[in-house]
């Protein structure tokens, strides 16, 4: 089986590759694409060479340059899709109904195996396994109660735990990794970049104050003003480094505070 991964988080892509090989060593990952633009170019080049489409596409919804749906549309893809998504439970039925399956991050080996088993059963029974019904899927997503993520499934040791966004004080980037800190002081690694998180979270609840910190309104205890309108934030729990609001974000930050 030849598959393609469309995923801009390196750790997630690496883990998915490993899980696929563990499920079936005969599975070949043809490529890992990190953006819609790269995906469109790769599929166009493959078509020009007269090469067949992959058997299966693993598609992340949030990519570095656009939505994963745009890749399907722009490249005119008709191959089967398994979505890898961070959407919450109320939207997951839409993915399950309009695609082969979905995998909620962090990806679980048993759930991946079940999705692949489903794909193999459909293919063996000669059931039409093609492009997802994007119209129905997008309609469901657009009419869902909220477009924002309200919980994260995180891996802590050998366990997977659900953390609601109301429990999170801030996200930060440190030593080439993204972390979340809960209001009770837990520091937990995430497989998302801050750029990706800001697109997923409610902007009324979280604000990116600089390149390294994305903070919750509830975590801000004191704001110190310095000459030149520089702002320093006292956060609770106390972070490992001082947190300043970037100059280019000052106006937006003040507007956010006043909402």
N, C-alpha and C positions, 0 to 999 in steps of 0.2 A: 504494500500500500504506500503510495506517494502522497505526502501531505505538505502543506505550506502553513507556516505560522506567521500571523500578522500581529506583532506585539512590540511595543516600544520600551517595555520594561525588561532590562537584560536578565534580571534575576528570575522573573516570571517565565521568560522564554527558555532560559536554561533549565529551570525546573520542569517545564512542560516537555521539553525534549527528553529529559531523563525519564519521566513518567511514561512517555510513549515507548521508549526503548524497553522499559521494564515490562510493559504490557505485551509488547510483541517486538522482538529484536529485528524482525523483517521490515518494520516500518521505516521508511526513508523520509527524513525531513529535507526537502529539496532546497529550501531557503527560509530565512527568517527576515521578514520585511518590517521596517519600523515606522513607515509612514504611508499615507495614501499615494503620494507622488511616486515613491519607490515601488509601491505595489502596481500602480498603473503601468509604469515603465517595464517592470519585470514581466507582467502578463502579456504586454504588447510584444516584447522581444520574443517571448516563447511562441506566440502565435505566428510571428514572422518566420520563425525557424520551422514551423509546421509541427511543433511538439504538442503532445496531448496535454490537456489540463490535468492538474493534480486530482487525485481521487477525493480529497477532502481538504477543506480550508478551516483553520482555527483563526477566528477573527476577533480581535479586541475592539470594543466599541469606541473607547477614547484613545485616539492616536495623537502623535506629536503635532500633526498639521491639520487634522480634520477628523470627522466621524468615520468609523469603519464602514458605515453604510455607503459613504461616498465612493469607497473603493469598488464595491459591488456595482454601483451605478456607472461610474466612469469607465471601469474596465469591462463592463458588459458581462459580468461573470454569471455562469449558470451552474457552477459546481455546488455540491453540498457544503453546508456551513455549520460549524459548531461555534457558537459565540462564547468568548471568554469575557466576562463582564463584572462590573462592580455595582450594577444596578441592584436596588433592594427588592425584597420579596414580592411586593405588590406588582412589579413589572415582569417577574421571572416567567409567569405563565405565558406571557406574550412571546417570549423567546422560545419557550418549549413548544408552543403551538405553531409558530411560523418558521422554525428551523429544525435541523436534526435534534439539537439539544443546546443547552447552555452550561457553562461551568462558572460557578461563582468563585471569585478569588478570595483567599488563596486556593489554588486548585488542589482538589483532593484526589488521591489515586483511585479510590473506589468510584467516585463520581465520573472520573475520566473513563474508567473501564466500562461503566454502565453506558456512557454516551457512545463509545466505540462499539460496544456490543449491539446497541440499537442501530447504528449505521450499518453494521455488517448484516444484521437481520433484514433490514430494508433492502439492501443491495442483493442479498441472496434470494429474496422473494420477488425480485423484479419490480418492486414498487418504485415509482418515479421519485428519485432523490435528486432534487435540483435546487435552484436558487430559492432562498426564503422569500416569503410573501412580505416584501418590504412595506407595501402600502398598509397592510393590516398591522404590521409591527409598529411602524411609525405612528399610526393613528392611536394605538394603545398607549404608546409612550407619551404622546403629546397630551392625552386626556387623563393621564395618571394624576393623582392628588398633588404630587410635588416632583419637580425635576431633579431635586437634590438628594444626594446620598445621606442617609441618616444613621448608618451603622457600618462598622468594618469588621470583617472576619479576620482575626489575627492569629498567627501561630506563636505559641509560647511553649517552648520545649517540644513535647510530643502532643500537646493539646491545641485545639482550635477554639478560640473564644470570640464571642460577639461583644463589641464595644460600641455603645451608642455615642453619637457625636456630642450629646449633652455631657458625657463623661470626660471629654477631651479638652484640656486646657490650651494646648498648642501643638503644632507640628514644627519640626526643625530638621535642617540638613547638616550633618556632621560626619566627617571622615568617610565621604563618598556613600553615605547611607541616609535614608529618610527615617525619622523617628516620630512617634507621637508620645506626648506626655499627658497622662490623665490627671484629673484634679486631685487624686489621692497620691500622686507622685510616681506612678509606674512609667517606665520608659520602654516602649515597645517598637521594634523595627517594623517598617512597612515596605511593601514592594511598589510604592508609588512615588513619583517625583513630586516636588512641590507644584510644578507647573500643572501636573495632572490633577492634583488635589484641589487646586483653586477652581478648576472647571467643574469639579464634582460637588463642592460644598456650597451651602447657603451663604451668599455674600453678606447677608444681614447678620450672620452669626460669626463668620470668620473673615479675617483681613490679613493680607500678606504685607507685613510692615517693611520687609527688606528681602534680600535674596535668600536668607537662611531661615526666616521665621514666618509662620502663618499662625496667627493667634486668635483665640476666642475672646469675645467681648467680656465673658465672665472671668477670664484669667487676669485681666488688667486691674491692678490694685492702685497704683499711683503713676502719674505721668509727670516727669520732670522736664522743665523747659530750660534751655540754655541759649546763649547768645546766638544770633543768626537763626532763630526759630527751631533749633535742633531739639528733638524730643527723645527722651529716654524712658523706657517702660519698666516698671517693676511688675513682674508677673508672679503669680502664685499657681503652682509651686515655683520656687526659684530656679531659673535655668542655669546652665553651666557657664554661660557667657552673658555679658551685658547686651541688652537688646535696644537698638536705636531705630527710629523710623527713618527710612531713606528720604533724602531731600525731595526726590521726584515723586514720593508717595504722601508727602505731608498734607497737601490740600485734600486729597481723596480720603486720607485717614481722618482728618478733622470732620469732613462731611459724614463719614461712616459713624463716627462717635455721636454725631448729632441726630442720627436717624431714630 
